[in-house]
Amino acid sequence: PHSKYKVYAFSPPPCLEPSVAKSLDSVVSIILGNDIVPRSSWYSLEKLREEIAQFQAKREQEIAALWEERTKSFRHSMNKFFATISPSEPPSAAEEAVATTTKSETIKSETLDA
């Protein structure tokens, strides 16, 4: 429809269907740069939501991988540390028998030397 009035809208929100907006020759929309208001729509907001969800999922995966790497490194360091201050396993019966036999032989040889 043609009108005798001309409307100049600065950064108007999208409130008309694109086909209706194009048919109005009396309305001129002026959009400054990448202004979010005139560019927002259900589709653009849904797209933004999806992009945020993808970013968040990727970030959570990166954090989980980093956490796994750091805890693995920490566990390795702790195992190494405790291995230096205490034996990793108690001595077996065979190891104790060898140690006792060796100790007895050492005592006998010292007695004979005296």
Backbone as XML, in Angstrom:
<?xml version="1.0"?>
<chain id="A" units="angstrom">
  <residue number="1" name="PRO">
    <atom name="N" x="0.831" y="-1.183" z="0.000"/>
    <atom name="CA" x="0.000" y="0.000" z="0.000"/>
    <atom name="C" x="0.874" y="1.244" z="0.000"/>
  </residue>
  <residue number="2" name="HIS">
    <atom name="N" x="0.443" y="2.200" z="-0.792"/>
    <atom name="CA" x="1.179" y="3.455" z="-0.880"/>
    <atom name="C" x="0.561" y="4.460" z="0.092"/>
  </residue>
  <residue number="3" name="SER">
    <atom name="N" x="1.441" y="5.218" z="0.777"/>
    <atom name="CA" x="0.979" y="6.186" z="1.762"/>
    <atom name="C" x="1.597" y="7.540" z="1.446"/>
  </residue>
  <residue number="4" name="LYS">
    <atom name="N" x="0.919" y="8.599" z="1.886"/>
    <atom name="CA" x="1.482" y="9.927" z="1.674"/>
    <atom name="C" x="2.517" y="10.269" z="2.734"/>
  </residue>
  <residue number="5" name="TYR">
    <atom name="N" x="2.645" y="9.405" z="3.732"/>
    <atom name="CA" x="3.624" y="9.609" z="4.805"/>
    <atom name="C" x="4.831" y="8.699" z="4.581"/>
  </residue>
  <residue number="6" name="LYS">
    <atom name="N" x="5.979" y="9.185" z="5.039"/>
    <atom name="CA" x="7.205" y="8.401" z="4.980"/>
    <atom name="C" x="7.682" y="8.229" z="6.422"/>
  </residue>
  <residue number="7" name="VAL">
    <atom name="N" x="7.949" y="7.013" z="6.823"/>
    <atom name="CA" x="8.396" y="6.708" z="8.185"/>
    <atom name="C" x="9.856" y="6.291" z="8.126"/>
  </residue>
  <residue number="8" name="TYR">
    <atom name="N" x="10.664" y="6.911" z="8.986"/>
    <atom name="CA" x="12.068" y="6.547" z="9.126"/>
    <atom name="C" x="12.231" y="5.934" z="10.518"/>
  </residue>
  <residue number="9" name="ALA">
    <atom name="N" x="12.549" y="4.654" z="10.538"/>
    <atom name="CA" x="12.699" y="3.945" z="11.815"/>
    <atom name="C" x="14.181" y="3.655" z="12.041"/>
  </residue>
  <residue number="10" name="PHE">
    <atom name="N" x="14.679" y="4.105" z="13.195"/>
    <atom name="CA" x="16.082" y="3.890" z="13.538"/>
    <atom name="C" x="16.199" y="2.667" z="14.448"/>
  </residue>
  <residue number="11" name="SER">
    <atom name="N" x="16.895" y="1.642" z="13.972"/>
    <atom name="CA" x="17.101" y="0.377" z="14.703"/>
    <atom name="C" x="15.783" y="-0.199" z="15.221"/>
  </residue>
  <residue number="12" name="PRO">
    <atom name="N" x="14.804" y="-0.410" z="14.363"/>
    <atom name="CA" x="13.521" y="-0.956" z="14.825"/>
    <atom name="C" x="13.628" y="-2.461" z="15.094"/>
  </residue>
  <residue number="13" name="PRO">
    <atom name="N" x="12.901" y="-2.953" z="16.079"/>
    <atom name="CA" x="12.877" y="-4.399" z="16.294"/>
    <atom name="C" x="12.097" y="-5.070" z="15.158"/>
  </residue>
  <residue number="14" name="PRO">
    <atom name="N" x="12.433" y="-6.302" z="14.831"/>
    <atom name="CA" x="11.708" y="-6.984" z="13.767"/>
    <atom name="C" x="10.328" y="-7.424" z="14.268"/>
  </residue>
  <residue number="15" name="CYS">
    <atom name="N" x="9.297" y="-6.748" z="13.835"/>
    <atom name="CA" x="7.947" y="-7.070" z="14.318"/>
    <atom name="C" x="6.994" y="-7.415" z="13.165"/>
  </residue>
  <residue number="16" name="LEU">
    <atom name="N" x="7.474" y="-7.419" z="11.939"/>
    <atom name="CA" x="6.653" y="-7.785" z="10.783"/>
    <atom name="C" x="7.296" y="-8.965" z="10.066"/>
  </residue>
  <residue number="17" name="GLU">
    <atom name="N" x="6.476" y="-9.747" z="9.428"/>
    <atom name="CA" x="7.004" y="-10.810" z="8.575"/>
    <atom name="C" x="7.801" y="-10.150" z="7.447"/>
  </residue>
  <residue number="18" name="PRO">
    <atom name="N" x="8.903" y="-10.747" z="6.991"/>
    <atom name="CA" x="9.706" y="-10.145" z="5.930"/>
    <atom name="C" x="8.896" y="-9.815" z="4.669"/>
  </residue>
  <residue number="19" name="SER">
    <atom name="N" x="7.952" y="-10.659" z="4.298"/>
    <atom name="CA" x="7.166" y="-10.397" z="3.081"/>
    <atom name="C" x="6.302" y="-9.138" z="3.247"/>
  </residue>
  <residue number="20" name="VAL">
    <atom name="N" x="5.739" y="-8.925" z="4.454"/>
    <atom name="CA" x="4.910" y="-7.743" z="4.713"/>
    <atom name="C" x="5.795" y="-6.500" z="4.754"/>
  </residue>
  <residue number="21" name="ALA">
    <atom name="N" x="6.932" y="-6.596" z="5.407"/>
    <atom name="CA" x="7.840" y="-5.455" z="5.531"/>
    <atom name="C" x="8.320" y="-4.989" z="4.162"/>
  </residue>
  <residue number="22" name="LYS">
    <atom name="N" x="8.574" y="-5.918" z="3.253"/>
    <atom name="CA" x="9.055" y="-5.549" z="1.921"/>
    <atom name="C" x="7.968" y="-4.852" z="1.096"/>
  </residue>
  <residue number="23" name="SER">
    <atom name="N" x="6.726" y="-5.145" z="1.389"/>
    <atom name="CA" x="5.643" y="-4.540" z="0.614"/>
    <atom name="C" x="5.325" y="-3.105" z="1.046"/>
  </residue>
  <residue number="24" name="LEU">
    <atom name="N" x="5.849" y="-2.692" z="2.190"/>
    <atom name="CA" x="5.608" y="-1.330" z="2.672"/>
    <atom name="C" x="6.687" y="-0.398" z="2.128"/>
  </residue>
  <residue number="25" name="ASP">
    <atom name="N" x="6.306" y="0.429" z="1.175"/>
    <atom name="CA" x="7.290" y="1.354" z="0.605"/>
    <atom name="C" x="7.367" y="2.672" z="1.366"/>
  </residue>
  <residue number="26" name="SER">
    <atom name="N" x="6.520" y="2.835" z="2.388"/>
    <atom name="CA" x="6.519" y="4.091" z="3.134"/>
    <atom name="C" x="7.360" y="4.020" z="4.404"/>
  </residue>
  <residue number="27" name="VAL">
    <atom name="N" x="7.966" y="2.862" z="4.681"/>
    <atom name="CA" x="8.771" y="2.695" z="5.889"/>
    <atom name="C" x="10.223" y="2.449" z="5.484"/>
  </residue>
  <residue number="28" name="VAL">
    <atom name="N" x="11.099" y="3.251" z="6.046"/>
    <atom name="CA" x="12.531" y="3.092" z="5.805"/>
    <atom name="C" x="13.174" y="2.749" z="7.146"/>
  </residue>
  <residue number="29" name="SER">
    <atom name="N" x="13.822" y="1.581" z="7.199"/>
    <atom name="CA" x="14.516" y="1.164" z="8.423"/>
    <atom name="C" x="15.988" y="1.506" z="8.289"/>
  </residue>
  <residue number="30" name="ILE">
    <atom name="N" x="16.519" y="2.154" z="9.293"/>
    <atom name="CA" x="17.930" y="2.519" z="9.311"/>
    <atom name="C" x="18.583" y="1.739" z="10.454"/>
  </residue>
  <residue number="31" name="ILE">
    <atom name="N" x="19.524" y="0.888" z="10.078"/>
    <atom name="CA" x="20.193" y="0.027" z="11.054"/>
    <atom name="C" x="21.644" y="0.445" z="11.146"/>
  </residue>
  <residue number="32" name="LEU">
    <atom name="N" x="22.110" y="0.672" z="12.339"/>
    <atom name="CA" x="23.484" y="1.116" z="12.575"/>
    <atom name="C" x="24.390" y="-0.077" z="12.859"/>
  </residue>
  <residue number="33" name="GLY">
    <atom name="N" x="25.310" y="-0.343" z="11.951"/>
    <atom name="CA" x="26.293" y="-1.413" z="12.153"/>
    <atom name="C" x="25.657" y="-2.768" z="12.418"/>
  </residue>
  <residue number="34" name="ASN">
    <atom name="N" x="26.142" y="-3.408" z="13.457"/>
    <atom name="CA" x="25.651" y="-4.735" z="13.835"/>
    <atom name="C" x="24.721" y="-4.653" z="15.036"/>
  </residue>
  <residue number="35" name="ASP">
    <atom name="N" x="23.892" y="-3.647" z="15.080"/>
    <atom name="CA" x="22.953" y="-3.456" z="16.191"/>
    <atom name="C" x="22.139" y="-4.737" z="16.393"/>
  </residue>
  <residue number="36" name="ILE">
    <atom name="N" x="22.089" y="-5.210" z="17.624"/>
    <atom name="CA" x="21.447" y="-6.492" z="17.913"/>
    <atom name="C" x="19.914" y="-6.423" z="17.836"/>
  </residue>
  <residue number="37" name="VAL">
    <atom name="N" x="19.319" y="-5.309" z="18.198"/>
    <atom name="CA" x="17.853" y="-5.223" z="18.248"/>
    <atom name="C" x="17.200" y="-5.473" z="16.880"/>
  </residue>
  <residue number="38" name="PRO">
    <atom name="N" x="17.586" y="-4.759" z="15.819"/>
    <atom name="CA" x="16.919" y="-5.007" z="14.545"/>
    <atom name="C" x="17.287" y="-6.357" z="13.920"/>
  </residue>
  <residue number="39" name="ARG">
    <atom name="N" x="18.345" y="-6.952" z="14.369"/>
    <atom name="CA" x="18.773" y="-8.234" z="13.804"/>
    <atom name="C" x="18.256" y="-9.423" z="14.609"/>
  </residue>
  <residue number="40" name="SER">
    <atom name="N" x="17.643" y="-9.168" z="15.744"/>
    <atom name="CA" x="17.151" y="-10.279" z="16.555"/>
    <atom name="C" x="15.844" y="-10.822" z="15.994"/>
  </residue>
  <residue number="41" name="SER">
    <atom name="N" x="15.749" y="-12.123" z="16.055"/>
    <atom name="CA" x="14.532" y="-12.820" z="15.629"/>
    <atom name="C" x="14.517" y="-14.157" z="16.350"/>
  </residue>
  <residue number="42" name="TRP">
    <atom name="N" x="13.423" y="-14.853" z="16.223"/>
    <atom name="CA" x="13.330" y="-16.169" z="16.867"/>
    <atom name="C" x="14.435" y="-17.079" z="16.328"/>
  </residue>
  <residue number="43" name="TYR">
    <atom name="N" x="14.638" y="-17.056" z="15.025"/>
    <atom name="CA" x="15.666" y="-17.890" z="14.404"/>
    <atom name="C" x="17.063" y="-17.516" z="14.906"/>
  </residue>
  <residue number="44" name="SER">
    <atom name="N" x="17.385" y="-16.208" z="14.930"/>
    <atom name="CA" x="18.728" y="-15.799" z="15.352"/>
    <atom name="C" x="18.966" y="-16.103" z="16.830"/>
  </residue>
  <residue number="45" name="LEU">
    <atom name="N" x="17.931" y="-15.973" z="17.656"/>
    <atom name="CA" x="18.080" y="-16.299" z="19.080"/>
    <atom name="C" x="18.249" y="-17.805" z="19.283"/>
  </residue>
  <residue number="46" name="GLU">
    <atom name="N" x="17.528" y="-18.599" z="18.509"/>
    <atom name="CA" x="17.659" y="-20.052" z="18.583"/>
    <atom name="C" x="19.058" y="-20.480" z="18.128"/>
  </residue>
  <residue number="47" name="LYS">
    <atom name="N" x="19.547" y="-19.846" z="17.073"/>
    <atom name="CA" x="20.897" y="-20.137" z="16.576"/>
    <atom name="C" x="21.944" y="-19.765" z="17.632"/>
  </residue>
  <residue number="48" name="LEU">
    <atom name="N" x="21.765" y="-18.624" z="18.275"/>
    <atom name="CA" x="22.682" y="-18.196" z="19.331"/>
    <atom name="C" x="22.665" y="-19.189" z="20.493"/>
  </residue>
  <residue number="49" name="ARG">
    <atom name="N" x="21.480" y="-19.643" z="20.876"/>
    <atom name="CA" x="21.360" y="-20.621" z="21.964"/>
    <atom name="C" x="22.109" y="-21.899" z="21.621"/>
  </residue>
  <residue number="50" name="GLU">
    <atom name="N" x="21.971" y="-22.377" z="20.382"/>
    <atom name="CA" x="22.664" y="-23.594" z="19.946"/>
    <atom name="C" x="24.184" y="-23.403" z="19.968"/>
  </residue>
  <residue number="51" name="GLU">
    <atom name="N" x="24.637" y="-22.251" z="19.518"/>
    <atom name="CA" x="26.082" y="-21.975" z="19.509"/>
    <atom name="C" x="26.636" y="-21.924" z="20.929"/>
  </residue>
  <residue number="52" name="ILE">
    <atom name="N" x="25.878" y="-21.336" z="21.849"/>
    <atom name="CA" x="26.316" y="-21.281" z="23.248"/>
    <atom name="C" x="26.362" y="-22.690" z="23.840"/>
  </residue>
  <residue number="53" name="ALA">
    <atom name="N" x="25.361" y="-23.505" z="23.541"/>
    <atom name="CA" x="25.329" y="-24.883" z="24.049"/>
    <atom name="C" x="26.516" y="-25.686" z="23.505"/>
  </residue>
  <residue number="54" name="GLN">
    <atom name="N" x="26.833" y="-25.510" z="22.227"/>
    <atom name="CA" x="27.976" y="-26.217" z="21.634"/>
    <atom name="C" x="29.284" y="-25.751" z="22.267"/>
  </residue>
  <residue number="55" name="PHE">
    <atom name="N" x="29.407" y="-24.449" z="22.464"/>
    <atom name="CA" x="30.606" y="-23.899" z="23.092"/>
    <atom name="C" x="30.752" y="-24.455" z="24.506"/>
  </residue>
  <residue number="56" name="GLN">
    <atom name="N" x="29.648" y="-24.471" z="25.247"/>
    <atom name="CA" x="29.681" y="-24.953" z="26.625"/>
    <atom name="C" x="30.057" y="-26.437" z="26.670"/>
  </residue>
  <residue number="57" name="ALA">
    <atom name="N" x="29.489" y="-27.251" z="25.777"/>
    <atom name="CA" x="29.804" y="-28.682" z="25.741"/>
    <atom name="C" x="31.289" y="-28.894" z="25.421"/>
  </residue>
  <residue number="58" name="LYS">
    <atom name="N" x="31.798" y="-28.143" z="24.451"/>
    <atom name="CA" x="33.214" y="-28.255" z="24.085"/>
    <atom name="C" x="34.091" y="-27.854" z="25.263"/>
  </residue>
  <residue number="59" name="ARG">
    <atom name="N" x="33.728" y="-26.777" z="25.926"/>
    <atom name="CA" x="34.504" y="-26.298" z="27.074"/>
    <atom name="C" x="34.501" y="-27.327" z="28.202"/>
  </residue>
  <residue number="60" name="GLU">
    <atom name="N" x="33.346" y="-27.946" z="28.453"/>
    <atom name="CA" x="33.260" y="-28.967" z="29.495"/>
    <atom name="C" x="34.141" y="-30.163" z="29.160"/>
  </residue>
  <residue number="61" name="GLN">
    <atom name="N" x="34.208" y="-30.552" z="27.879"/>
    <atom name="CA" x="35.080" y="-31.647" z="27.456"/>
    <atom name="C" x="36.545" y="-31.277" z="27.667"/>
  </residue>
  <residue number="62" name="GLU">
    <atom name="N" x="36.902" y="-30.036" z="27.334"/>
    <atom name="CA" x="38.276" y="-29.584" z="27.524"/>
    <atom name="C" x="38.643" y="-29.585" z="29.011"/>
  </residue>
  <residue number="63" name="ILE">
    <atom name="N" x="37.723" y="-29.138" z="29.851"/>
    <atom name="CA" x="37.975" y="-29.105" z="31.298"/>
    <atom name="C" x="38.124" y="-30.528" z="31.836"/>
  </residue>
  <residue number="64" name="ALA">
    <atom name="N" x="37.260" y="-31.447" z="31.389"/>
    <atom name="CA" x="37.337" y="-32.837" z="31.840"/>
    <atom name="C" x="38.671" y="-33.469" z="31.423"/>
  </residue>
  <residue number="65" name="ALA">
    <atom name="N" x="39.115" y="-33.204" z="30.192"/>
    <atom name="CA" x="40.387" y="-33.750" z="29.719"/>
    <atom name="C" x="41.553" y="-33.170" z="30.524"/>
  </residue>
  <residue number="66" name="LEU">
    <atom name="N" x="41.511" y="-31.884" z="30.795"/>
    <atom name="CA" x="42.562" y="-31.239" z="31.577"/>
    <atom name="C" x="42.585" y="-31.789" z="33.001"/>
  </residue>
  <residue number="67" name="TRP">
    <atom name="N" x="41.410" y="-31.962" z="33.585"/>
    <atom name="CA" x="41.303" y="-32.507" z="34.943"/>
    <atom name="C" x="41.897" y="-33.912" z="34.981"/>
  </residue>
  <residue number="68" name="GLU">
    <atom name="N" x="41.564" y="-34.742" z="33.994"/>
    <atom name="CA" x="42.083" y="-36.106" z="33.935"/>
    <atom name="C" x="43.603" y="-36.095" z="33.813"/>
  </residue>
  <residue number="69" name="GLU">
    <atom name="N" x="44.121" y="-35.226" z="32.965"/>
    <atom name="CA" x="45.574" y="-35.122" z="32.777"/>
    <atom name="C" x="46.266" y="-34.710" z="34.069"/>
  </residue>
  <residue number="70" name="ARG">
    <atom name="N" x="45.713" y="-33.690" z="34.731"/>
    <atom name="CA" x="46.345" y="-33.189" z="35.966"/>
    <atom name="C" x="46.254" y="-34.206" z="37.105"/>
  </residue>
  <residue number="71" name="THR">
    <atom name="N" x="45.102" y="-34.865" z="37.262"/>
    <atom name="CA" x="44.972" y="-35.838" z="38.350"/>
    <atom name="C" x="45.854" y="-37.055" z="38.089"/>
  </residue>
  <residue number="72" name="LYS">
    <atom name="N" x="45.989" y="-37.450" z="36.817"/>
    <atom name="CA" x="46.862" y="-38.572" z="36.474"/>
    <atom name="C" x="48.308" y="-38.224" z="36.830"/>
  </residue>
  <residue number="73" name="SER">
    <atom name="N" x="48.723" y="-37.022" z="36.490"/>
    <atom name="CA" x="50.072" y="-36.556" z="36.808"/>
    <atom name="C" x="50.270" y="-36.488" z="38.322"/>
  </residue>
  <residue number="74" name="PHE">
    <atom name="N" x="49.267" y="-36.017" z="39.036"/>
    <atom name="CA" x="49.348" y="-35.917" z="40.491"/>
    <atom name="C" x="49.453" y="-37.311" z="41.115"/>
  </residue>
  <residue number="75" name="ARG">
    <atom name="N" x="48.595" y="-38.240" z="40.655"/>
    <atom name="CA" x="48.641" y="-39.609" z="41.193"/>
    <atom name="C" x="50.012" y="-40.236" z="40.945"/>
  </residue>
  <residue number="76" name="HIS">
    <atom name="N" x="50.544" y="-40.020" z="39.743"/>
    <atom name="CA" x="51.870" y="-40.563" z="39.411"/>
    <atom name="C" x="52.930" y="-39.988" z="40.358"/>
  </residue>
  <residue number="77" name="SER">
    <atom name="N" x="52.891" y="-38.682" z="40.585"/>
    <atom name="CA" x="53.859" y="-38.036" z="41.482"/>
    <atom name="C" x="53.723" y="-38.557" z="42.905"/>
  </residue>
  <residue number="78" name="MET">
    <atom name="N" x="52.495" y="-38.731" z="43.373"/>
    <atom name="CA" x="52.278" y="-39.229" z="44.731"/>
    <atom name="C" x="52.757" y="-40.673" z="44.865"/>
  </residue>
  <residue number="79" name="ASN">
    <atom name="N" x="52.488" y="-41.504" z="43.863"/>
    <atom name="CA" x="52.952" y="-42.894" z="43.904"/>
    <atom name="C" x="54.474" y="-42.948" z="43.942"/>
  </residue>
  <residue number="80" name="LYS">
    <atom name="N" x="55.106" y="-42.100" z="43.155"/>
    <atom name="CA" x="56.565" y="-42.038" z="43.117"/>
    <atom name="C" x="57.111" y="-41.581" z="44.471"/>
  </residue>
  <residue number="81" name="PHE">
    <atom name="N" x="56.481" y="-40.580" z="45.053"/>
    <atom name="CA" x="56.909" y="-40.061" z="46.349"/>
    <atom name="C" x="56.792" y="-41.131" z="47.431"/>
  </residue>
  <residue number="82" name="PHE">
    <atom name="N" x="55.636" y="-41.787" z="47.519"/>
    <atom name="CA" x="55.436" y="-42.781" z="48.563"/>
    <atom name="C" x="56.311" y="-44.009" z="48.355"/>
  </residue>
  <residue number="83" name="ALA">
    <atom name="N" x="56.671" y="-44.302" z="47.121"/>
    <atom name="CA" x="57.556" y="-45.430" z="46.853"/>
    <atom name="C" x="58.952" y="-45.155" z="47.404"/>
  </residue>
  <residue number="84" name="THR">
    <atom name="N" x="59.341" y="-43.889" z="47.480"/>
    <atom name="CA" x="60.677" y="-43.566" z="47.993"/>
    <atom name="C" x="60.730" y="-43.569" z="49.517"/>
  </residue>
  <residue number="85" name="ILE">
    <atom name="N" x="59.595" y="-43.361" z="50.178"/>
    <atom name="CA" x="59.633" y="-43.306" z="51.647"/>
    <atom name="C" x="59.173" y="-44.595" z="52.306"/>
  </residue>
  <residue number="86" name="SER">
    <atom name="N" x="58.558" y="-45.519" z="51.562"/>
    <atom name="CA" x="58.138" y="-46.797" z="52.129"/>
    <atom name="C" x="58.058" y="-47.828" z="51.018"/>
  </residue>
  <residue number="87" name="PRO">
    <atom name="N" x="58.290" y="-49.094" z="51.367"/>
    <atom name="CA" x="58.197" y="-50.124" z="50.324"/>
    <atom name="C" x="56.782" y="-50.184" z="49.764"/>
  </residue>
  <residue number="88" name="SER">
    <atom name="N" x="56.687" y="-50.539" z="48.492"/>
    <atom name="CA" x="55.371" y="-50.572" z="47.854"/>
    <atom name="C" x="54.540" y="-51.738" z="48.356"/>
  </residue>
  <residue number="89" name="GLU">
    <atom name="N" x="55.208" y="-52.851" z="48.770"/>
    <atom name="CA" x="54.479" y="-54.010" z="49.294"/>
    <atom name="C" x="55.237" y="-54.532" z="50.514"/>
  </residue>
  <residue number="90" name="PRO">
    <atom name="N" x="54.517" y="-55.146" z="51.444"/>
    <atom name="CA" x="55.239" y="-55.737" z="52.572"/>
    <atom name="C" x="56.088" y="-56.911" z="52.060"/>
  </residue>
  <residue number="91" name="PRO">
    <atom name="N" x="57.201" y="-57.198" z="52.711"/>
    <atom name="CA" x="58.052" y="-58.287" z="52.235"/>
    <atom name="C" x="57.319" y="-59.618" z="52.282"/>
  </residue>
  <residue number="92" name="SER">
    <atom name="N" x="57.597" y="-60.461" z="51.304"/>
    <atom name="CA" x="56.953" y="-61.780" z="51.266"/>
    <atom name="C" x="57.636" y="-62.690" z="52.279"/>
  </residue>
  <residue number="93" name="ALA">
    <atom name="N" x="57.051" y="-63.844" z="52.526"/>
    <atom name="CA" x="57.616" y="-64.798" z="53.483"/>
    <atom name="C" x="58.988" y="-65.274" z="53.019"/>
  </residue>
  <residue number="94" name="ALA">
    <atom name="N" x="59.153" y="-65.469" z="51.722"/>
    <atom name="CA" x="60.442" y="-65.918" z="51.184"/>
    <atom name="C" x="61.510" y="-64.860" z="51.403"/>
  </residue>
  <residue number="95" name="GLU">
    <atom name="N" x="61.158" y="-63.589" z="51.171"/>
    <atom name="CA" x="62.124" y="-62.507" z="51.370"/>
    <atom name="C" x="62.517" y="-62.399" z="52.845"/>
  </residue>
  <residue number="96" name="GLU">
    <atom name="N" x="61.550" y="-62.603" z="53.745"/>
    <atom name="CA" x="61.853" y="-62.553" z="55.177"/>
    <atom name="C" x="62.761" y="-63.706" z="55.576"/>
  </residue>
  <residue number="97" name="ALA">
    <atom name="N" x="62.526" y="-64.896" z="55.002"/>
    <atom name="CA" x="63.357" y="-66.064" z="55.314"/>
    <atom name="C" x="64.787" y="-65.834" z="54.857"/>
  </residue>
  <residue number="98" name="VAL">
    <atom name="N" x="64.967" y="-65.277" z="53.660"/>
    <atom name="CA" x="66.316" y="-64.992" z="53.159"/>
    <atom name="C" x="67.002" y="-63.977" z="54.062"/>
  </residue>
  <residue number="99" name="ALA">
    <atom name="N" x="66.283" y="-62.947" z="54.455"/>
    <atom name="CA" x="66.855" y="-61.917" z="55.319"/>
    <atom name="C" x="67.246" y="-62.502" z="56.668"/>
  </residue>
  <residue number="100" name="THR">
    <atom name="N" x="66.433" y="-63.373" z="57.226"/>
    <atom name="CA" x="66.706" y="-63.988" z="58.526"/>
    <atom name="C" x="67.909" y="-64.917" z="58.410"/>
  </residue>
  <residue number="101" name="THR">
    <atom name="N" x="67.947" y="-65.715" z="57.341"/>
    <atom name="CA" x="69.064" y="-66.647" z="57.127"/>
    <atom name="C" x="70.360" y="-65.875" z="56.968"/>
  </residue>
  <residue number="102" name="THR">
    <atom name="N" x="70.330" y="-64.809" z="56.182"/>
    <atom name="CA" x="71.526" y="-64.001" z="55.972"/>
    <atom name="C" x="71.983" y="-63.380" z="57.282"/>
  </residue>
  <residue number="103" name="LYS">
    <atom name="N" x="71.040" y="-62.934" z="58.094"/>
    <atom name="CA" x="71.369" y="-62.327" z="59.379"/>
    <atom name="C" x="71.994" y="-63.373" z="60.304"/>
  </residue>
  <residue number="104" name="SER">
    <atom name="N" x="71.441" y="-64.593" z="60.307"/>
    <atom name="CA" x="71.966" y="-65.668" z="61.150"/>
    <atom name="C" x="73.376" y="-66.036" z="60.733"/>
  </residue>
  <residue number="105" name="GLU">
    <atom name="N" x="73.602" y="-66.137" z="59.427"/>
    <atom name="CA" x="74.935" y="-66.479" z="58.932"/>
    <atom name="C" x="75.947" y="-65.400" z="59.303"/>
  </residue>
  <residue number="106" name="THR">
    <atom name="N" x="75.498" y="-64.143" z="59.241"/>
    <atom name="CA" x="76.396" y="-63.042" z="59.596"/>
    <atom name="C" x="76.756" y="-63.129" z="61.080"/>
  </residue>
  <residue number="107" name="ILE">
    <atom name="N" x="75.804" y="-63.444" z="61.928"/>
    <atom name="CA" x="76.062" y="-63.552" z="63.375"/>
    <atom name="C" x="77.002" y="-64.721" z="63.647"/>
  </residue>
  <residue number="108" name="LYS">
    <atom name="N" x="76.777" y="-65.868" z="62.957"/>
    <atom name="CA" x="77.660" y="-67.046" z="63.148"/>
    <atom name="C" x="79.084" y="-66.733" z="62.740"/>
  </residue>
  <residue number="109" name="SER">
    <atom name="N" x="79.230" y="-66.044" z="61.587"/>
    <atom name="CA" x="80.590" y="-65.756" z="61.109"/>
    <atom name="C" x="81.274" y="-64.753" z="62.028"/>
  </residue>
  <residue number="110" name="GLU">
    <atom name="N" x="80.540" y="-63.851" z="62.617"/>
    <atom name="CA" x="81.141" y="-62.894" z="63.552"/>
    <atom name="C" x="81.572" y="-63.619" z="64.830"/>
  </residue>
  <residue number="111" name="THR">
    <atom name="N" x="80.796" y="-64.604" z="65.240"/>
    <atom name="CA" x="81.097" y="-65.368" z="66.442"/>
    <atom name="C" x="82.358" y="-66.191" z="66.212"/>
  </residue>
  <residue number="112" name="LEU">
    <atom name="N" x="82.465" y="-66.790" z="65.051"/>
    <atom name="CA" x="83.635" y="-67.603" z="64.753"/>
    <atom name="C" x="84.895" y="-66.752" z="64.634"/>
  </residue>
  <residue number="113" name="ASP">
    <atom name="N" x="84.742" y="-65.525" z="64.137"/>
    <atom name="CA" x="85.897" y="-64.632" z="63.976"/>
    <atom name="C" x="86.397" y="-64.144" z="65.343"/>
  </residue>
  <residue number="114" name="ALA">
    <atom name="N" x="85.546" y="-64.106" z="66.320"/>
    <atom name="CA" x="85.924" y="-63.550" z="67.615"/>
    <atom name="C" x="86.769" y="-64.439" z="68.420"/>
  </residue>
</chain>
